[in-house]
């Protein structure tokens, strides 16, 4: 595989590269585009900043500060090498619900410029590529196939509650799965270790004439092409558009000040315990279902969401089987099987003996069972509202290639807080009414949420798609408004985060963009 | 000081008591020897080996006694008094095992102050935002951090460590881990670990979390 990819650090690459289509970034979107385009479009290049494995100095190009709520280390929140973040993607897949495409003006949430019927065929293709059985998104179908009792599903018993399934794909490592295929495509050249740092527009500003790319060894390469596709990710796409400001001080595609704004994630907060009654269905036990390769959560129907006036919400039930400390003690004992009387192991043994019923439950759970836990920790997860104040900002600091770093101002707004609060209230009220458990409620105050909010590495929304130039950065075909040959791929184009896991949606949108590029002959 | 006195007492009192009870004999000398061997095993190997050694030696001692029994040799008959003697001998041997392990523990446990729960809690949050993406469960990107404090550097045979890290000797200590986290690229030039350098406080907290084994 390696010898058919071109390492930009070597003499194989000179001062310029010319192509018909230049795809920047070899992650889920970029690899999908390359696979789709290269068989029929001549002379496609795929430009990847990293090599074939994780590398500290390349990864450090992602350095940036968290200015807002506590977020993940930006340096490692995406992977900067061939295959991109699919190199550690968990494989959770789901499509958007119909409500995700609708505007929700009361919540200040814009509509997508098309509805679910437009994306449906591409989602079907994406699901097939990921090895998913489309019918299995229906919980009853999936669970009865696994021999679970589907009468236990909460959907019919309650009003407004709905079980939504994530399927877990095993075809997640794009570099391994598609690397050889890409290497064999005659129309495709893949460049490694080549980082795009600047986009140049023509004088009129209506065309990208070239992009500048650099290597960490100090080489500068100019790439010219008829069509460019930015397929980095939501921080890097915005950063490149903002930093390419030689013609316009606010960057490219930023006439209406949307670039870098509306940074969204699927945020979760833990709080509230539930002591289950004997009728609480074990199929909502997170670890039990995970052991079956499925994920199901309790969320709300579209009408219920509208009535409550909240964003997408779902609740995960994380079982606690034993007293604190028993689980790690068991794990350490297992690790020290050959020195069972190491004094520290004696402590661990004492810990396990102090809660034998709990230890037994842990063992049964590890063996694939679903024992009744002491209690469940509730994990509340929401789609974040598109909030203009939650955004990417260019820093004064520069990376090793001289480019300005991107900082993240991650913020939640009142709609987010409200969604957490009302979501939890509804779950507590409905499950109590059904006699499924007793709750020890933790009030989800704004401060509590700010303190405990955890992002999910889903970077969404910084170059959002809209029907009109005034409302977004890219048009419904993912082309940057007022620039004829610059497209953006990936979750940065999503106007809302939606219920879905983003990767399957990214692939679906990339398939759609590939079709558009082939039809419009943009490559010629 | 108290601990040393206790140690000395633990080492000497049981064999002396045994000799006082039975008078000096080959068997008593043998018991004292086992004692020493077991103590050495406690201190220099795992306690498990010490106890194993005791078990074997005890068995051995009984075999000798049984083989010594000859008709007419009154000295080796199992009189009640004699059974009590053996029981006491056995008790002394086992109590040594216990004393040994307690001693070992007394010496080794104090080096870790009891875990600072607040630091562990803060550390767990840093772990989520800075480490989990690569070091999380079921992740092939980076080696597991289970029991990393005290584990040999670059110990996972299936992970392709950077040359610099592979070249390092010894085990991870709080000190070396802290240096690595404060300045990854200085500690191990060309490292594959992608992390924004932590502050000294953050490093201390995350190490406390890693030590806690949670």
Interface residues (C-beta under 8 A of the other chain):
Chain A: X53 X54 X55 X56 X57 X59 X60 X62 X63 X70 X71 X72 X73 X74 X75 X76 X77 X79 X87 X88 X325 X328 X331 X332 X335 X339 X340 X341 X342 X343 X346 X454 X457
Chain B: X46 X47 X48 X50 X51 X101 X104 X105 X108 X109 X125 X128 X129 X130 X133 X134 X139 X140 X141 X146 X147 X160 X162 X184 X185 X190 X191 X192 X193 X194 X195 X196 X212 X213 X214
